[in-house]
Amino acid sequence: MTELEQLIRQGEGEQLEFKKKTTHPSRISRTLASLANTHGGRVLVGVEDDGRIVGVRDAEEEIYLLRQAARHYVEPALTLQIREVEHDDLTVLVVTVAESPHKPHRAQVADGDWRSYVRVRDESVQTSQLTEKVLERHDPLDMPRLEKLPLNREELAVLDYLQKNPRLTLNQYMKLLNLGRRRAYRTLIKLTLHGYIKHHDKEKEVYYTL
């Protein structure tokens, strides 16, 4: 099994996304920014959502669009590593995005409209202002220090729940541990501020993810 086949077999997730092609720099910029803002990862261009390899029609054009997206549609700009991989006479681009020390990166979704994204499972999700503030002061080198922060039973329960479920709302957390609203909210915000979880407020109900 080739390296490409092994990657595809993993399926899309927090650090891997499949793209049939780069339709426009503003669309791929969200994915690039979200990977840089989270734990880095790779984009396979020339692969369908179901993992089928279709290849790219013009590798040079795809590479040009990707670099345009990283330089002009992401702020601060990103540097990509791009490899061409041949598979049964088809060309797939393996685009590697490193986790950035200069978070948060914002993607241009329209003229004058720049937004920040993070990876949640296999999606690029727009961040809240609170999460952006956490990203701004987050340094990957600080992770060991953050992990040593002593967590109590109620805080550990949040992390345990989110390892098994994609998201957690305040009401779900209150019911899970039979907590009052104020106490539950303070716990979730504490975990957000220390970088354990991410806070999302772009939908009707605020929710949290790893």
C-alpha positions as CSV (number, residue, x, y, z in Angstrom):
1,M,0.0,0.0,0.0
2,T,1.4,3.4,-1.0
3,E,1.8,6.4,1.3
4,L,-1.1,8.1,-0.5
5,E,-3.4,5.1,-0.1
6,Q,-2.5,4.9,3.6
7,L,-3.4,8.6,4.0
8,I,-6.7,8.1,2.2
9,R,-7.6,5.1,4.3
10,Q,-7.4,7.2,7.5
11,G,-10.4,9.2,6.2
12,E,-11.0,12.9,6.6
13,G,-10.5,14.3,10.1
14,E,-9.0,17.1,12.1
15,Q,-5.6,16.9,10.3
16,L,-6.7,15.6,6.9
17,E,-9.1,16.9,4.2
18,F,-9.9,15.7,0.7
19,K,-10.5,18.1,-2.2
20,K,-11.4,17.2,-5.8
21,K,-9.9,20.5,-7.0
22,T,-9.2,24.1,-5.9
23,T,-12.2,26.0,-7.2
24,H,-11.2,29.4,-5.8
25,P,-8.6,30.7,-3.4
26,S,-11.2,32.1,-1.0
27,R,-12.7,28.7,-0.5
28,I,-9.6,26.7,0.1
29,S,-8.2,29.5,2.4
30,R,-10.7,28.5,5.1
31,T,-9.3,25.0,5.2
32,L,-5.7,26.3,5.2
33,A,-6.3,28.8,8.0
34,S,-8.2,26.2,10.1
35,L,-5.4,23.7,9.9
36,A,-2.7,26.3,10.8
37,N,-4.9,27.5,13.7
38,T,-5.3,24.0,15.1
39,H,-2.7,21.2,14.9
40,G,-1.6,21.5,11.3
41,G,-2.4,18.8,8.7
42,R,-2.7,17.9,5.0
43,V,-5.0,18.5,2.2
44,L,-5.1,16.0,-0.7
45,V,-6.2,17.7,-3.9
46,G,-7.4,15.3,-6.5
47,V,-9.3,13.1,-4.1
48,E,-13.1,12.9,-3.8
49,D,-14.9,13.2,-0.4
50,D,-15.4,9.4,-0.5
51,G,-11.7,8.8,-0.9
52,R,-11.7,8.0,-4.6
53,I,-8.6,9.2,-6.4
54,V,-9.6,11.3,-9.5
55,G,-6.4,13.4,-9.9
56,V,-6.0,17.0,-10.9
57,R,-6.3,18.2,-14.5
58,D,-3.5,20.8,-14.3
59,A,-1.1,20.4,-11.4
60,E,0.6,23.8,-12.1
61,E,-2.7,25.7,-12.1
62,E,-3.7,24.0,-8.8
63,I,-0.4,24.8,-7.2
64,Y,-0.7,28.4,-8.3
65,L,-4.2,28.8,-6.8
66,L,-3.1,27.1,-3.5
67,R,-0.1,29.5,-3.2
68,Q,-2.3,32.5,-4.0
69,A,-4.8,31.4,-1.3
70,A,-2.0,31.0,1.3
71,R,-0.3,34.3,0.4
72,H,-3.2,36.6,-0.3
73,Y,-6.3,35.1,1.1
74,V,-4.9,34.2,4.6
75,E,-3.7,36.7,7.1
76,P,-1.0,36.4,8.3
77,A,0.2,34.6,5.1
78,L,1.1,30.9,5.2
79,T,3.9,28.9,3.6
80,L,2.8,25.6,2.1
81,Q,4.7,22.4,1.3
82,I,3.2,20.9,-1.8
83,R,4.2,17.5,-3.3
84,E,3.0,15.9,-6.5
85,V,2.2,12.2,-6.1
86,E,1.5,10.0,-9.1
87,H,-1.0,7.2,-8.8
88,D,-2.1,5.1,-11.8
89,D,-1.3,7.9,-14.2
90,L,-3.2,10.4,-12.0
91,T,-1.6,13.3,-10.1
92,V,-2.6,14.1,-6.6
93,L,-1.2,17.1,-4.6
94,V,-0.3,16.5,-1.0
95,V,-0.5,20.0,0.6
96,T,1.1,20.2,4.1
97,V,0.1,23.0,6.5
98,A,2.2,23.3,9.7
99,E,0.6,24.4,12.9
100,S,1.4,28.1,13.2
101,P,3.1,30.0,16.0
102,H,1.4,33.1,14.7
103,K,-2.3,32.4,15.5
104,P,-5.0,33.3,14.7
105,H,-4.9,33.2,10.9
106,R,-8.0,34.7,9.2
107,A,-9.3,33.7,5.8
108,Q,-10.8,36.2,3.3
109,V,-14.4,35.0,2.6
110,A,-15.4,38.2,0.7
111,D,-14.0,41.6,0.0
112,G,-13.1,43.2,3.4
113,D,-14.5,40.1,5.3
114,W,-11.8,38.2,7.1
115,R,-12.7,35.3,9.5
116,S,-10.9,32.9,11.7
117,Y,-11.4,29.1,11.6
118,V,-10.4,26.0,13.5
119,R,-10.7,22.3,12.7
120,V,-13.5,20.4,14.5
121,R,-13.3,16.8,13.4
122,D,-13.4,17.0,9.6
123,E,-14.8,20.5,9.3
124,S,-13.4,24.1,9.3
125,V,-15.5,25.9,11.8
126,Q,-15.6,29.7,12.3
127,T,-14.3,30.7,15.7
128,S,-15.7,32.9,18.4
129,Q,-14.0,36.1,19.7
130,L,-13.1,34.2,22.8
131,T,-11.4,31.4,20.9
132,E,-9.5,34.0,18.8
133,K,-8.1,35.5,22.0
134,V,-7.0,32.1,23.2
135,L,-5.3,31.5,19.8
136,E,-3.5,34.9,20.0
137,R,-1.7,34.0,23.2
138,H,-1.3,30.3,22.5
139,D,2.2,29.1,21.9
140,P,2.7,25.4,20.9
141,L,5.7,25.3,23.2
142,D,3.5,26.1,26.1
143,M,1.4,23.0,25.8
144,P,3.3,20.9,28.4
145,R,2.7,23.7,30.9
146,L,-1.0,23.8,30.1
147,E,-1.3,20.1,30.4
148,K,0.1,20.2,33.9
149,L,-2.8,22.4,35.1
150,P,-4.6,20.3,37.7
151,L,-8.1,19.5,36.6
152,N,-10.9,18.5,38.9
153,R,-13.6,15.8,38.3
154,E,-16.0,18.3,36.7
155,E,-13.3,19.6,34.3
156,L,-12.1,16.1,33.4
157,A,-15.7,15.1,32.6
158,V,-15.8,17.8,29.9
159,L,-12.7,16.4,28.2
160,D,-13.9,12.8,28.5
161,Y,-17.3,13.7,27.0
162,L,-15.7,15.6,24.1
163,Q,-13.4,12.7,23.3
164,K,-16.5,10.6,22.6
165,N,-18.8,13.3,21.2
166,P,-18.2,16.1,18.6
167,R,-19.6,18.9,20.7
168,L,-20.9,19.9,24.2
169,T,-23.4,22.7,25.0
170,L,-23.8,24.4,28.4
171,N,-27.2,22.8,28.9
172,Q,-25.8,19.3,28.1
173,Y,-23.0,19.9,30.6
174,M,-25.4,21.0,33.3
175,K,-27.5,17.9,32.9
176,L,-24.4,15.6,32.6
177,L,-23.1,16.5,36.1
178,N,-26.3,18.1,37.6
179,L,-24.6,21.5,37.9
180,G,-26.0,25.0,38.2
181,R,-25.7,27.3,35.2
182,R,-23.2,29.7,36.7
183,R,-20.8,26.9,37.9
184,A,-21.0,25.0,34.7
185,Y,-20.3,28.1,32.6
186,R,-17.3,29.1,34.7
187,T,-15.8,25.6,34.3
188,L,-16.3,25.7,30.5
189,I,-14.8,29.2,30.2
190,K,-11.8,28.2,32.4
191,L,-11.1,25.2,30.1
192,T,-11.4,27.5,27.1
193,L,-9.0,30.1,28.4
194,H,-6.4,27.4,29.2
195,G,-6.6,26.0,25.7
196,Y,-8.2,22.7,26.5
197,I,-11.4,23.3,24.6
198,K,-12.7,25.7,21.9
199,H,-15.7,28.0,22.3
200,H,-18.0,28.5,19.3
201,D,-20.8,31.1,19.1
202,K,-21.6,31.4,15.4
203,E,-24.8,29.2,15.7
204,K,-28.0,29.6,17.6
205,E,-26.6,27.9,20.7
206,V,-23.0,28.3,21.9
207,Y,-21.1,25.0,22.0
208,Y,-17.6,23.7,22.8
209,T,-15.2,21.3,21.1
210,L,-11.8,19.8,21.7
